[in-house]
């Protein structure tokens, strides 16, 4: 019994790995994985003064201006500012008045799936593409049924999903296509902005995004009637006559958040360009390391590069993804495993999901590792991150060789 208890304790104990070397860490101070971008300086204080003097703190001048400027930037007729991307997804599904099943990826942030549950809809998970990490349109077809009432895709890490294939499926079935575009403000497909696809696309402006409002989101749509419903939905469902049209939420964006986002729009494209330079620098430096691979950006697409991820093949690299995570933390480099575990294996969803295998999602999720990326990251800092990964690989390969020799 004692031995079994000890084994159980070891199974649930946090992972601990031997350090790669006795050298000093790559960074004296911890290098964060994200740093809020596009934050304004003193000019924002003037905006705050204007808001306070107007005594209108929500859904007023700055919110309307942000919606108009964002619509022009995206090339879409209607933008509805909301309190968060999650609220935007919840309200979009509610405004569409759906009942039944929604097909979505499991390889995503769980808020995508939460929006489905909040509306009393059943999530049906489809596998992701092994190269783009976005939902696989072929896997979507396998999950279609007479109960399917909507498709909910994700532009993962800012990499646009297969918009043409997904729209064909949705149109053939006659169901709405919604995009969780939380990562993708500024992403493009064939020089057309994300935000103009599907029935609606919903963005996030939280501190980890390229366009920061502090907190906030926005729904972009070409459907005027849907936009009208959403404007009521964000205000408890009340369109202004104190007689709600639908059960909405308090999901209004404040004037302060809108003003912050408006300032952040300046220089957004330059930040996206810099992030893509960083992505290419990482790929150039790390591409020759066995067991390391990258997310593929399809030809004609521009990713916002909200995140940069590598996949770690334990057999070729010599050590596991989790070992590399620990190694990077010892180098004072903050990394993440987005998204692990995948949604279908999380406790809220594992009993809902009917245990159908999602092999690609499981493989990608178990090997994903996200590295620091933001436009202010210097070439020297990127090189130091790459050097740390290379040192880890050399240590891993030597350890593997020593084990093989002993065997």
FIBALUM-229202 format. One line per field, with one value per residue (C-alpha): x, y, z; residue in three letters; residue number from 1. Coordinates in Angstrom, 2 decimals. Last residue first. Layout:
BEGIN
c1 (X	...)
c2 (Y	...)
c3 (Z	...)
r (Ala	...)
k (NUM	...)
! end
This chain:
BEGIN
c1 (22.19	24.90	25.77	22.14	21.75	24.88	23.60	20.27	21.95	24.19	21.12	19.28	22.28	22.72	18.98	19.00	21.96	20.08	17.00	19.12	20.80	17.37	16.27	19.55	19.11	15.64	16.98	19.72	17.23	15.20	11.65	9.71	7.31	6.21	6.99	8.17	8.00	5.01	5.50	3.19	3.99	1.01	-1.44	-0.26	-0.53	-3.90	-5.36	-4.09	-5.56	-9.06	-10.70	-14.44	-14.95	-18.54	-17.64	-19.91	-18.06	-14.67	-16.03	-15.85	-12.98	-10.72	-9.88	-12.17	-10.73	-7.15	-4.82	-2.76	-3.33	-1.08	1.80	3.60	7.13	8.88	12.64	14.68	17.09	15.70	12.25	13.58	14.81	11.49	9.60	12.16	11.48	7.76	8.23	10.02	13.69	15.83	14.72	13.93	11.95	10.44	9.01	8.69	6.24	7.04	4.71	4.73	1.72	-0.21	1.54	-0.91	-0.86	-0.86	-2.33	-1.61	0.34	-0.75	1.07	2.49	2.96	6.49	8.74	11.51	12.50	15.95	17.29	17.82	14.68	15.60	17.61	15.72	12.36	12.98	14.11	11.05	8.69	10.57	10.12	6.43	6.21	7.80	5.23	2.38	3.79	4.07	0.46	-0.68	1.22	-1.78	-4.58	-3.33	-4.64	-8.12	-7.78	-7.06	-9.99	-12.33	-11.23	-11.82	-15.20	-16.40	-17.41	-20.89	-21.48	-24.29	-25.99	-28.81	-32.03	-33.74	-35.93	-35.84	-38.62	-36.88	-37.43	-33.76	-32.75	-32.72	-31.15	-29.24	-27.21	-24.82	-27.85	-29.32	-26.23	-26.08	-29.60	-28.80	-25.56	-27.49	-29.96	-27.14	-25.33	-21.84	-20.37	-17.56	-17.98	-15.59	-13.86	-12.72	-10.26	-7.20	-7.99	-4.96	-4.39	-1.66	-3.28	-2.04	-3.58	-7.17	-8.44	-10.32	-12.03	-15.27	-16.05	-19.59	-21.58	-18.46	-15.55	-14.97	-13.30	-10.02	-8.83	-8.65	-5.16	-5.37	-6.35	-5.39	-4.61	-4.92	-7.10	-6.44	-5.94	-9.54	-10.91	-13.38	-15.13	-18.81	-20.26	-24.06	-25.90	-27.33	-25.60	-24.08	-23.33	-21.59	-19.47	-18.51	-17.71	-15.41	-13.53	-13.05	-12.11	-9.48	-8.45	-6.33	-3.17	-3.58	-2.46	-5.37	-7.95	-10.78	-13.90	-17.46	-19.80	-23.54	-26.81	-25.63	-28.42	-28.90	-25.28	-21.82	-18.87	-17.03	-17.40	-15.68	-12.76	-12.24	-12.34	-9.52	-9.77	-6.61	-3.24	-1.82	0.29	-1.53	-4.98	-7.26	-9.79	-13.48	-15.31	-19.09	-20.26	-23.95	-25.89	-27.42	-26.25	-23.65	-22.34	-21.48	-19.76	-17.78	-16.37	-14.54	-13.66	-11.69	-8.78	-8.40	-7.45	-10.88	-12.11	-15.76	-18.96	-22.12	-25.01	-28.70	-30.76	-29.81	-31.36	-28.74	-28.72	-27.69	-24.76	-23.58	-24.13	-21.99	-19.24	-19.16	-19.15	-16.13	-14.42	-14.83	-16.83	-18.38	-17.85	-20.14	-18.58	-20.70	-19.89	-16.66	-13.37	-11.30	-9.69	-12.92	-14.92	-12.25	-12.40	-16.19	-16.35	-13.61	-15.42	-18.67	-16.90	-15.06	-18.23	-20.58	-21.18	-19.83	-18.51	-20.53	-19.72	-18.35	-15.70	-14.58	-14.33	-12.39	-10.01	-9.43	-8.68	-6.16	-4.52	-4.24	-2.03	0.44	1.68	-0.20	0.17	0.83	1.94	1.41	4.42	4.20	6.38	8.28	12.10	13.01	15.92	19.52	18.67	20.39	20.86	24.37	26.25	25.96	24.34	21.05	19.53	18.12	14.37	11.51	7.89	5.28	4.12	0.97	2.63	5.17	2.38	0.66	3.90	4.40	0.84	1.36	4.54	2.76	0.00)
c2 (0.01	2.18	3.50	4.29	6.14	8.20	9.02	10.17	12.38	13.85	14.56	16.24	18.39	19.48	20.20	22.29	24.30	24.92	26.05	28.48	29.81	30.41	32.45	34.38	35.05	36.43	38.74	40.03	40.63	42.76	42.11	45.37	43.86	41.06	37.33	35.10	31.37	29.02	25.26	22.68	18.94	17.55	19.94	19.07	15.33	15.50	17.78	15.50	12.41	13.76	10.49	10.34	10.24	11.50	14.94	16.17	14.24	15.54	19.08	20.79	18.56	19.51	16.78	18.10	21.59	20.66	20.24	22.10	25.06	27.02	25.50	28.61	30.04	32.52	32.60	32.85	30.14	27.80	28.49	27.44	24.09	23.44	24.00	21.85	18.95	19.46	19.21	15.91	15.12	13.76	16.19	13.47	11.20	14.02	15.87	19.44	21.68	25.38	28.27	32.03	33.92	36.99	36.49	38.82	36.22	37.23	34.75	34.41	31.19	29.40	30.18	26.89	26.46	25.33	22.30	21.26	17.59	17.98	21.55	23.04	25.19	26.89	29.89	30.50	29.78	32.16	34.89	34.30	34.69	37.80	39.37	38.44	40.21	43.31	43.39	43.04	45.90	48.07	47.25	48.34	51.65	53.75	51.43	51.69	55.22	54.06	51.07	53.32	55.59	52.60	51.28	54.64	55.10	51.84	48.87	47.49	43.86	44.11	41.06	40.15	38.18	39.33	42.19	44.03	46.57	49.60	51.42	51.83	48.66	46.70	43.24	43.77	46.52	44.28	42.54	45.80	46.58	42.91	42.92	45.90	44.26	41.09	43.12	44.92	41.69	42.51	41.67	42.61	41.96	43.77	43.04	44.69	44.77	47.00	48.27	46.63	45.97	43.37	41.11	39.95	42.96	42.20	43.63	40.58	40.13	38.48	37.60	37.45	35.65	34.46	36.61	40.37	40.52	39.04	41.59	40.88	41.02	37.35	36.34	38.90	39.29	42.77	41.76	38.03	36.69	36.97	36.07	33.50	33.11	32.49	30.59	30.53	27.47	26.70	23.33	24.19	27.71	26.49	23.94	26.43	29.06	26.61	25.79	29.46	30.62	27.95	29.51	32.64	32.44	34.99	32.52	30.35	31.99	30.03	28.42	28.22	26.40	26.59	24.65	21.04	18.69	17.08	16.04	17.32	15.92	14.32	17.52	19.50	17.05	17.86	21.60	21.11	23.64	25.72	24.23	25.34	22.18	19.27	20.69	20.56	17.90	18.70	19.10	19.11	21.61	21.31	24.54	25.89	29.40	29.55	26.18	27.53	30.63	28.39	26.51	29.56	30.55	27.29	28.68	26.60	23.12	21.57	23.08	23.98	22.39	23.79	21.47	22.27	25.37	28.75	32.19	34.07	36.82	34.28	32.97	36.53	37.44	34.59	35.26	38.96	38.29	36.03	38.67	41.17	44.22	44.88	47.13	46.48	46.85	47.06	47.78	45.75	46.88	46.01	49.44	51.26	49.17	49.75	53.51	53.54	51.28	53.27	56.52	55.18	53.95	57.27	59.36	57.35	53.73	54.18	56.92	59.95	62.69	64.77	66.23	62.75	61.59	64.67	64.29	60.64	61.59	64.16	61.44	59.35	62.05	61.47	58.19	55.54	51.74	50.11	46.83	44.89	42.59	38.83	35.79	37.65	37.50	36.94	39.01	37.83	36.23	33.24	31.58	31.35	28.17	24.92	23.16	21.76	21.67	18.33	18.08	18.35	17.74	18.58	15.58	13.79	10.57	10.67	10.82	7.82	5.85	6.66	5.64	2.34	1.68	2.44	0.00)
c3 (-23.38	-21.88	-25.33	-26.09	-22.81	-23.54	-27.02	-25.63	-23.06	-25.77	-27.93	-25.07	-24.12	-27.73	-27.98	-24.81	-26.04	-29.30	-27.37	-25.33	-28.48	-30.02	-27.00	-27.08	-30.79	-30.19	-27.47	-29.78	-32.58	-30.20	-28.95	-29.24	-31.80	-29.51	-29.48	-26.65	-27.42	-27.48	-27.15	-28.72	-28.45	-26.54	-28.21	-31.71	-31.09	-29.33	-31.98	-34.72	-33.08	-32.35	-31.30	-30.67	-26.90	-27.04	-25.74	-22.99	-20.25	-21.41	-21.72	-18.33	-17.22	-20.12	-22.65	-25.42	-24.88	-25.68	-22.69	-23.66	-25.95	-25.90	-23.90	-22.65	-22.43	-20.15	-20.67	-17.46	-18.73	-16.06	-17.53	-20.92	-19.55	-17.84	-21.07	-22.91	-20.52	-21.08	-24.85	-24.35	-24.88	-27.71	-30.39	-32.95	-30.64	-28.59	-31.58	-30.31	-32.16	-32.25	-31.64	-32.19	-30.89	-32.08	-35.37	-37.15	-39.90	-43.55	-46.01	-49.73	-49.33	-46.17	-42.89	-41.63	-37.86	-37.09	-36.63	-34.21	-33.91	-35.39	-35.14	-38.61	-38.49	-35.22	-36.47	-39.71	-38.12	-35.24	-37.63	-39.81	-36.85	-35.72	-39.16	-38.98	-35.63	-37.17	-39.97	-37.48	-35.42	-38.54	-39.42	-35.96	-36.03	-35.12	-34.10	-30.52	-30.06	-31.02	-28.68	-25.69	-26.55	-26.84	-23.46	-21.80	-23.48	-21.96	-24.07	-23.42	-22.62	-20.07	-21.43	-23.77	-23.37	-26.55	-27.86	-24.53	-23.73	-22.23	-25.54	-26.39	-28.20	-24.93	-25.22	-21.96	-23.68	-25.63	-27.14	-28.47	-30.51	-31.45	-32.86	-35.10	-36.27	-37.13	-39.20	-41.03	-41.95	-43.22	-39.84	-37.45	-33.72	-31.40	-28.11	-24.92	-22.08	-21.70	-25.20	-26.79	-30.48	-30.87	-28.29	-24.87	-23.05	-24.16	-27.45	-28.75	-32.10	-33.26	-36.85	-38.21	-40.91	-42.68	-43.79	-43.73	-40.33	-41.54	-44.04	-47.76	-49.26	-50.34	-46.79	-44.16	-40.45	-38.94	-35.99	-35.83	-32.34	-31.09	-34.53	-33.21	-36.53	-37.15	-40.11	-40.26	-41.59	-45.05	-45.42	-48.79	-47.57	-44.41	-46.28	-48.99	-46.36	-44.59	-47.78	-48.69	-45.17	-44.49	-41.15	-40.94	-38.80	-35.99	-33.29	-34.49	-36.72	-35.09	-36.59	-35.28	-37.67	-37.09	-36.80	-37.10	-35.92	-39.36	-39.12	-39.99	-38.04	-40.96	-42.99	-40.23	-40.31	-43.99	-43.17	-40.65	-37.81	-37.54	-36.49	-39.89	-40.34	-38.66	-39.46	-36.44	-35.52	-35.13	-31.83	-31.53	-28.92	-27.96	-27.66	-24.44	-25.28	-22.51	-23.70	-27.16	-25.80	-23.43	-26.44	-27.75	-24.17	-23.95	-25.96	-29.11	-30.28	-29.73	-32.96	-33.55	-34.87	-33.27	-32.48	-31.90	-31.28	-32.75	-32.31	-34.39	-31.74	-29.08	-31.14	-31.72	-28.07	-26.74	-29.30	-28.47	-24.74	-25.24	-27.37	-24.56	-23.44	-26.84	-29.86	-32.83	-36.28	-39.44	-43.09	-43.39	-44.93	-41.88	-41.51	-42.36	-39.91	-37.24	-37.77	-37.50	-34.44	-32.72	-33.46	-32.04	-28.88	-28.52	-28.78	-26.53	-25.60	-22.04	-19.78	-20.77	-18.23	-21.11	-18.78	-17.78	-21.38	-22.47	-19.52	-20.41	-24.02	-22.80	-20.70	-23.87	-25.38	-22.53	-23.98	-25.87	-25.63	-28.98	-27.47	-24.24	-23.59	-24.05	-23.34	-20.66	-20.51	-16.87	-15.64	-15.97	-19.29	-20.90	-17.52	-16.05	-16.93	-14.91	-17.82	-19.10	-15.60	-14.42	-14.74	-12.28	-13.25	-10.63	-8.55	-9.68	-10.82	-7.99	-5.42	-7.01	-6.96	-3.27	-2.48	-4.33	-2.32	0.93	0.00)
r (Unk	Unk	Unk	Unk	Unk	Unk	Unk	Unk	Unk	Unk	Unk	Unk	Unk	Unk	Unk	Unk	Unk	Unk	Unk	Unk	Unk	Unk	Unk	Unk	Unk	Unk	Unk	Unk	Unk	Unk	Unk	Unk	Unk	Unk	Unk	Unk	Unk	Unk	Unk	Unk	Unk	Unk	Unk	Unk	Unk	Unk	Unk	Unk	Unk	Unk	Unk	Unk	Unk	Unk	Unk	Unk	Unk	Unk	Unk	Unk	Unk	Unk	Unk	Unk	Unk	Unk	Unk	Unk	Unk	Unk	Unk	Unk	Unk	Unk	Unk	Unk	Unk	Unk	Unk	Unk	Unk	Unk	Unk	Unk	Unk	Unk	Unk	Unk	Unk	Unk	Unk	Unk	Unk	Unk	Unk	Unk	Unk	Unk	Unk	Unk	Unk	Unk	Unk	Unk	Unk	Unk	Unk	Unk	Unk	Unk	Unk	Unk	Unk	Unk	Unk	Unk	Unk	Unk	Unk	Unk	Unk	Unk	Unk	Unk	Unk	Unk	Unk	Unk	Unk	Unk	Unk	Unk	Unk	Unk	Unk	Unk	Unk	Unk	Unk	Unk	Unk	Unk	Unk	Unk	Unk	Unk	Unk	Unk	Unk	Unk	Unk	Unk	Unk	Unk	Unk	Unk	Unk	Unk	Unk	Unk	Unk	Unk	Unk	Unk	Unk	Unk	Unk	Unk	Unk	Unk	Unk	Unk	Unk	Unk	Unk	Unk	Unk	Unk	Unk	Unk	Unk	Unk	Unk	Unk	Unk	Unk	Unk	Unk	Unk	Unk	Unk	Unk	Unk	Unk	Unk	Unk	Unk	Unk	Unk	Unk	Unk	Unk	Unk	Unk	Unk	Unk	Unk	Unk	Unk	Unk	Unk	Unk	Unk	Unk	Unk	Unk	Unk	Unk	Unk	Unk	Unk	Unk	Unk	Unk	Unk	Unk	Unk	Unk	Unk	Unk	Unk	Unk	Unk	Unk	Unk	Unk	Unk	Unk	Unk	Unk	Unk	Unk	Unk	Unk	Unk	Unk	Unk	Unk	Unk	Unk	Unk	Unk	Unk	Unk	Unk	Unk	Unk	Unk	Unk	Unk	Unk	Unk	Unk	Unk	Unk	Unk	Unk	Unk	Unk	Unk	Unk	Unk	Unk	Unk	Unk	Unk	Unk	Unk	Unk	Unk	Unk	Unk	Unk	Unk	Unk	Unk	Unk	Unk	Unk	Unk	Unk	Unk	Unk	Unk	Unk	Unk	Unk	Unk	Unk	Unk	Unk	Unk	Unk	Unk	Unk	Unk	Unk	Unk	Unk	Unk	Unk	Unk	Unk	Unk	Unk	Unk	Unk	Unk	Unk	Unk	Unk	Unk	Unk	Unk	Unk	Unk	Unk	Unk	Unk	Unk	Unk	Unk	Unk	Unk	Unk	Unk	Unk	Unk	Unk	Unk	Unk	Unk	Unk	Unk	Unk	Unk	Unk	Unk	Unk	Unk	Unk	Unk	Unk	Unk	Unk	Unk	Unk	Unk	Unk	Unk	Unk	Unk	Unk	Unk	Unk	Unk	Unk	Unk	Unk	Unk	Unk	Unk	Unk	Unk	Unk	Unk	Unk	Unk	Unk	Unk	Unk	Unk	Unk	Unk	Unk	Unk	Unk	Unk	Unk	Unk	Unk	Unk	Unk	Unk	Unk	Unk	Unk	Unk	Unk	Unk	Unk	Unk	Unk	Unk	Unk	Unk	Unk)
k (407	406	405	404	403	402	401	400	399	398	397	396	395	394	393	392	391	390	389	388	387	386	385	384	383	382	381	380	379	378	377	376	375	374	373	372	371	370	369	368	367	366	365	364	363	362	361	360	359	358	357	356	355	354	353	352	351	350	349	348	347	346	345	344	343	342	341	340	339	338	337	336	335	334	333	332	331	330	329	328	327	326	325	324	323	322	321	320	319	318	317	316	315	314	313	312	311	310	309	308	307	306	305	304	303	302	301	300	299	298	297	296	295	294	293	292	291	290	289	288	287	286	285	284	283	282	281	280	279	278	277	276	275	274	273	272	271	270	269	268	267	266	265	264	263	262	261	260	259	258	257	256	255	254	253	252	251	250	249	248	247	246	245	244	243	242	241	240	239	238	237	236	235	234	233	232	231	230	229	228	227	226	225	224	223	222	221	220	219	218	217	216	215	214	213	212	211	210	209	208	207	206	205	204	203	202	201	200	199	198	197	196	195	194	193	192	191	190	189	188	187	186	185	184	183	182	181	180	179	178	177	176	175	174	173	172	171	170	169	168	167	166	165	164	163	162	161	160	159	158	157	156	155	154	153	152	151	150	149	148	147	146	145	144	143	142	141	140	139	138	137	136	135	134	133	132	131	130	129	128	127	126	125	124	123	122	121	120	119	118	117	116	115	114	113	112	111	110	109	108	107	106	105	104	103	102	101	100	99	98	97	96	95	94	93	92	91	90	89	88	87	86	85	84	83	82	81	80	79	78	77	76	75	74	73	72	71	70	69	68	67	66	65	64	63	62	61	60	59	58	57	56	55	54	53	52	51	50	49	48	47	46	45	44	43	42	41	40	39	38	37	36	35	34	33	32	31	30	29	28	27	26	25	24	23	22	21	20	19	18	17	16	15	14	13	12	11	10	9	8	7	6	5	4	3	2	1)
! end
